[in-house]
Amino acid sequence: MNHPTDTGDGTDTTDAVVIERTLDAPIDLVWRMWTDGPEFARWYGPPGASIPIADIDARVGGRRRVCMEITTSDGPLRMWFGGEHRTVDAPTLLVYSEQITDEHGAPTPDGHLTEVRVELSAVDDGTHMVMTHVGIPSDSPGATGWTMAFDKLTAALASGRDPS
């Protein structure tokens, strides 16, 4: 059972996925992995998924449009996510809305509006990241998806490739 908690900014996380990680990378690089489309595409989604489109306009009011493609027994399945940046305070705070959309950005009937909040802080051994996705239950498939994506983010950061 989920219990209401307060993130300190008044955000109710009753139905939320909250994941914390300390990443072995400088804060500016982790910020770029969230706000640069090609870098976001490197790690977002579960293993086996590809991100053929990651249009990210990382400014307040800027739009996000992301396509995740997964190969199924029936062929490729594309899922679209759209949203708008609500807070962009580089390199420590990124807040954006997100919902399932069609390929043109129109919300689908099952595409309820959620919010993703990414808080970054520099620590001695890299960057501490707290991601809160409000609007999806902590025991949902979305929670598992985020965990798998962050494993891919960790691997991308450890690859030694300078993504600039």
FINUKOL-701644 format. One record per residue (C-alpha): residue number from 1; residue in one letter; z, x, y. Coordinates in Angstrom, 3 decimals, m for minus. Each point is the difference from the previous one (the first is absolute). Layout:
residues N
node resi->NUM	resn->a	zz->Z	xx->X	yy->Y
...
end
This chain:
residues 164
node resi->1	resn->m	zz->0.000	xx->0.000	yy->0.000
node resi->2	resn->n	zz->m0.849	xx->1.265	yy->3.465
node resi->3	resn->h	zz->2.758	xx->0.028	yy->2.575
node resi->4	resn->p	zz->m0.648	xx->m0.046	yy->3.740
node resi->5	resn->t	zz->0.416	xx->3.312	yy->1.710
node resi->6	resn->d	zz->m0.592	xx->1.074	yy->3.556
node resi->7	resn->t	zz->m2.056	xx->3.126	yy->0.692
node resi->8	resn->g	zz->1.809	xx->0.559	yy->3.301
node resi->9	resn->d	zz->m2.776	xx->m1.521	yy->2.094
node resi->10	resn->g	zz->0.652	xx->m3.585	yy->m1.037
node resi->11	resn->t	zz->m2.571	xx->0.046	yy->m2.819
node resi->12	resn->d	zz->1.153	xx->m2.162	yy->m2.919
node resi->13	resn->t	zz->m0.939	xx->1.720	yy->m3.253
node resi->14	resn->t	zz->0.877	xx->m2.860	yy->m2.380
node resi->15	resn->d	zz->m3.589	xx->m0.030	yy->m1.258
node resi->16	resn->a	zz->m0.942	xx->3.602	yy->0.552
node resi->17	resn->v	zz->m0.876	xx->3.175	yy->m1.793
node resi->18	resn->v	zz->1.937	xx->2.965	yy->1.401
node resi->19	resn->i	zz->m0.916	xx->3.459	yy->m1.275
node resi->20	resn->e	zz->1.401	xx->3.308	yy->1.222
node resi->21	resn->r	zz->m1.493	xx->3.399	yy->m0.753
node resi->22	resn->t	zz->0.440	xx->3.511	yy->1.299
node resi->23	resn->l	zz->m3.427	xx->1.604	yy->0.074
node resi->24	resn->d	zz->m0.689	xx->3.727	yy->m0.062
node resi->25	resn->a	zz->m2.220	xx->m0.051	yy->3.081
node resi->26	resn->p	zz->0.404	xx->0.128	yy->3.779
node resi->27	resn->i	zz->0.424	xx->m3.297	yy->1.817
node resi->28	resn->d	zz->m3.332	xx->0.285	yy->1.866
node resi->29	resn->l	zz->m1.872	xx->0.292	yy->m3.295
node resi->30	resn->v	zz->1.807	xx->m2.985	yy->m1.545
node resi->31	resn->w	zz->m0.753	xx->m2.010	yy->3.153
node resi->32	resn->r	zz->m3.688	xx->0.890	yy->m0.316
node resi->33	resn->m	zz->m0.017	xx->m1.104	yy->m3.656
node resi->34	resn->w	zz->1.035	xx->m3.476	yy->1.243
node resi->35	resn->t	zz->m2.166	xx->m0.256	yy->3.123
node resi->36	resn->d	zz->m3.280	xx->1.765	yy->m0.830
node resi->37	resn->g	zz->m2.360	xx->m2.148	yy->m2.104
node resi->38	resn->p	zz->m1.441	xx->2.729	yy->m2.256
node resi->39	resn->e	zz->3.466	xx->1.484	yy->m0.599
node resi->40	resn->f	zz->1.508	xx->m3.446	yy->m0.715
node resi->41	resn->a	zz->m2.827	xx->m0.595	yy->m2.502
node resi->42	resn->r	zz->0.993	xx->3.173	yy->m1.905
node resi->43	resn->w	zz->3.305	xx->m1.417	yy->m1.157
node resi->44	resn->y	zz->0.213	xx->m3.769	yy->0.508
node resi->45	resn->g	zz->0.002	xx->m2.254	yy->m3.053
node resi->46	resn->p	zz->0.974	xx->0.446	yy->m3.617
node resi->47	resn->p	zz->m1.547	xx->2.655	yy->m2.278
node resi->48	resn->g	zz->m3.591	xx->m0.869	yy->m0.810
node resi->49	resn->a	zz->m0.542	xx->m1.892	yy->3.240
node resi->50	resn->s	zz->m2.361	xx->1.268	yy->2.649
node resi->51	resn->i	zz->m0.055	xx->m0.796	yy->3.696
node resi->52	resn->p	zz->m3.663	xx->m0.154	yy->1.073
node resi->53	resn->i	zz->0.923	xx->m1.364	yy->3.440
node resi->54	resn->a	zz->3.047	xx->0.896	yy->2.094
node resi->55	resn->d	zz->m0.625	xx->m0.883	yy->3.627
node resi->56	resn->i	zz->3.212	xx->0.705	yy->1.876
node resi->57	resn->d	zz->0.230	xx->m0.291	yy->3.785
node resi->58	resn->a	zz->3.518	xx->1.391	yy->0.406
node resi->59	resn->r	zz->0.923	xx->m1.343	yy->3.416
node resi->60	resn->v	zz->1.999	xx->m3.077	yy->0.995
node resi->61	resn->g	zz->m2.321	xx->m2.949	yy->m0.524
node resi->62	resn->g	zz->m2.382	xx->2.141	yy->m2.063
node resi->63	resn->r	zz->m1.332	xx->m1.541	yy->m3.180
node resi->64	resn->r	zz->0.274	xx->1.166	yy->m3.605
node resi->65	resn->r	zz->m2.593	xx->m0.810	yy->m2.644
node resi->66	resn->v	zz->0.432	xx->1.474	yy->m3.468
node resi->67	resn->c	zz->m1.967	xx->m0.635	yy->m3.187
node resi->68	resn->m	zz->1.535	xx->0.916	yy->m3.356
node resi->69	resn->e	zz->m2.335	xx->0.106	yy->m2.987
node resi->70	resn->i	zz->1.211	xx->m0.112	yy->m3.595
node resi->71	resn->t	zz->m2.249	xx->0.150	yy->m3.053
node resi->72	resn->t	zz->0.700	xx->m2.812	yy->m2.456
node resi->73	resn->s	zz->m1.609	xx->m1.017	yy->m3.298
node resi->74	resn->d	zz->m2.053	xx->m2.493	yy->2.050
node resi->75	resn->g	zz->m1.149	xx->2.708	yy->2.413
node resi->76	resn->p	zz->1.304	xx->1.106	yy->3.385
node resi->77	resn->l	zz->2.579	xx->m2.167	yy->1.750
node resi->78	resn->r	zz->0.368	xx->0.367	yy->3.753
node resi->79	resn->m	zz->3.130	xx->m1.000	yy->1.893
node resi->80	resn->w	zz->m0.011	xx->m0.030	yy->3.799
node resi->81	resn->f	zz->3.007	xx->0.447	yy->2.272
node resi->82	resn->g	zz->0.001	xx->m0.559	yy->3.735
node resi->83	resn->g	zz->2.532	xx->0.190	yy->2.766
node resi->84	resn->e	zz->0.910	xx->1.162	yy->3.453
node resi->85	resn->h	zz->2.163	xx->2.856	yy->1.246
node resi->86	resn->r	zz->3.111	xx->m1.321	yy->1.735
node resi->87	resn->t	zz->1.825	xx->3.284	yy->0.718
node resi->88	resn->v	zz->m1.514	xx->3.478	yy->0.099
node resi->89	resn->d	zz->2.565	xx->2.603	yy->1.056
node resi->90	resn->a	zz->m1.418	xx->3.292	yy->m1.305
node resi->91	resn->p	zz->1.208	xx->1.670	yy->m2.122
node resi->92	resn->t	zz->3.113	xx->m2.031	yy->m0.855
node resi->93	resn->l	zz->m0.718	xx->m3.743	yy->m0.148
node resi->94	resn->l	zz->m3.002	xx->m2.037	yy->m1.154
node resi->95	resn->v	zz->0.175	xx->m3.786	yy->m0.370
node resi->96	resn->y	zz->m2.963	xx->m2.154	yy->m0.990
node resi->97	resn->s	zz->m0.711	xx->m3.449	yy->m1.329
node resi->98	resn->e	zz->m1.824	xx->m0.336	yy->m3.288
node resi->99	resn->q	zz->m1.548	xx->m2.797	yy->m2.002
node resi->100	resn->i	zz->m2.635	xx->m0.508	yy->m2.647
node resi->101	resn->t	zz->m3.324	xx->m0.806	yy->1.640
node resi->102	resn->d	zz->m3.639	xx->m0.423	yy->m0.902
node resi->103	resn->e	zz->m2.471	xx->2.803	yy->0.710
node resi->104	resn->h	zz->m0.444	xx->m1.303	yy->3.564
node resi->105	resn->g	zz->3.723	xx->0.096	yy->0.801
node resi->106	resn->a	zz->0.685	xx->m3.746	yy->m0.280
node resi->107	resn->p	zz->3.305	xx->m0.784	yy->m1.759
node resi->108	resn->t	zz->m0.345	xx->m1.419	yy->m3.511
node resi->109	resn->p	zz->2.061	xx->m3.014	yy->m1.154
node resi->110	resn->d	zz->2.343	xx->2.352	yy->m1.903
node resi->111	resn->g	zz->0.124	xx->2.501	yy->2.860
node resi->112	resn->h	zz->3.380	xx->m0.694	yy->1.599
node resi->113	resn->l	zz->0.896	xx->2.249	yy->2.923
node resi->114	resn->t	zz->2.319	xx->2.911	yy->m0.743
node resi->115	resn->e	zz->1.221	xx->2.997	yy->1.997
node resi->116	resn->v	zz->0.058	xx->3.677	yy->m0.915
node resi->117	resn->r	zz->2.452	xx->2.256	yy->1.846
node resi->118	resn->v	zz->m0.204	xx->3.780	yy->m0.488
node resi->119	resn->e	zz->2.817	xx->2.115	yy->1.422
node resi->120	resn->l	zz->m0.376	xx->3.782	yy->m0.094
node resi->121	resn->s	zz->2.511	xx->2.686	yy->0.909
node resi->122	resn->a	zz->m0.277	xx->3.761	yy->m0.214
node resi->123	resn->v	zz->2.502	xx->1.604	yy->m2.348
node resi->124	resn->d	zz->0.544	xx->3.632	yy->m1.019
node resi->125	resn->d	zz->m2.058	xx->m0.366	yy->m3.159
node resi->126	resn->g	zz->m2.810	xx->m2.169	yy->1.396
node resi->127	resn->t	zz->m0.139	xx->m3.639	yy->1.044
node resi->128	resn->h	zz->2.272	xx->m2.869	yy->m0.920
node resi->129	resn->m	zz->m1.976	xx->m3.244	yy->m0.289
node resi->130	resn->v	zz->1.349	xx->m3.541	yy->m0.186
node resi->131	resn->m	zz->m2.641	xx->m2.660	yy->m0.651
node resi->132	resn->t	zz->1.007	xx->m3.649	yy->0.262
node resi->133	resn->h	zz->m2.560	xx->m2.636	yy->m0.980
node resi->134	resn->v	zz->1.442	xx->m3.318	yy->1.169
node resi->135	resn->g	zz->m1.361	xx->m3.147	yy->m1.595
node resi->136	resn->i	zz->m0.313	xx->1.110	yy->m3.606
node resi->137	resn->p	zz->2.875	xx->m0.087	yy->m2.507
node resi->138	resn->s	zz->1.557	xx->3.284	yy->m1.055
node resi->139	resn->d	zz->m0.808	xx->m0.778	yy->m3.648
node resi->140	resn->s	zz->m3.653	xx->m0.904	yy->0.620
node resi->141	resn->p	zz->m3.128	xx->1.816	yy->m1.216
node resi->142	resn->g	zz->m0.356	xx->1.157	yy->3.612
node resi->143	resn->a	zz->3.191	xx->2.031	yy->m0.372
node resi->144	resn->t	zz->m1.415	xx->1.735	yy->m3.056
node resi->145	resn->g	zz->m3.279	xx->0.582	yy->1.836
node resi->146	resn->w	zz->1.756	xx->1.670	yy->2.928
node resi->147	resn->t	zz->1.987	xx->2.261	yy->m2.348
node resi->148	resn->m	zz->m3.196	xx->1.107	yy->m1.756
node resi->149	resn->a	zz->m1.731	xx->0.537	yy->3.355
node resi->150	resn->f	zz->2.867	xx->2.166	yy->1.246
node resi->151	resn->d	zz->m0.263	xx->2.091	yy->m3.169
node resi->152	resn->k	zz->m3.659	xx->0.546	yy->0.974
node resi->153	resn->l	zz->1.059	xx->0.804	yy->3.593
node resi->154	resn->t	zz->2.466	xx->2.595	yy->m1.310
node resi->155	resn->a	zz->m2.751	xx->1.550	yy->m2.151
node resi->156	resn->a	zz->m2.483	xx->m0.009	yy->2.905
node resi->157	resn->l	zz->2.515	xx->1.776	yy->2.223
node resi->158	resn->a	zz->0.792	xx->2.520	yy->m2.759
node resi->159	resn->s	zz->m3.669	xx->0.760	yy->m0.634
node resi->160	resn->g	zz->0.116	xx->2.590	yy->2.725
node resi->161	resn->r	zz->m3.152	xx->m1.326	yy->1.638
node resi->162	resn->d	zz->0.292	xx->m0.135	yy->3.747
node resi->163	resn->p	zz->m1.225	xx->m3.519	yy->0.762
node resi->164	resn->s	zz->m0.829	xx->0.739	yy->3.641
end
